[in-house]
């Protein structure tokens, strides 16, 4: 689900020609949310591995 939404956001970024501030802010928020989820998942795996 996360990778799919990430690819959709990346495709929309590539497709976009004219800057759209609100859409850019929303995309940045989505990327941040996915990145934080990834970091939390990595940390939990690292802690369990220890």
Buried (B, 14 or more C-beta within 10 A) or exposed (E): EEEEEBEEBEEBEEEEEEEEEEEEEEBEEBBEEBEEEEEEEEEEEEEEEE
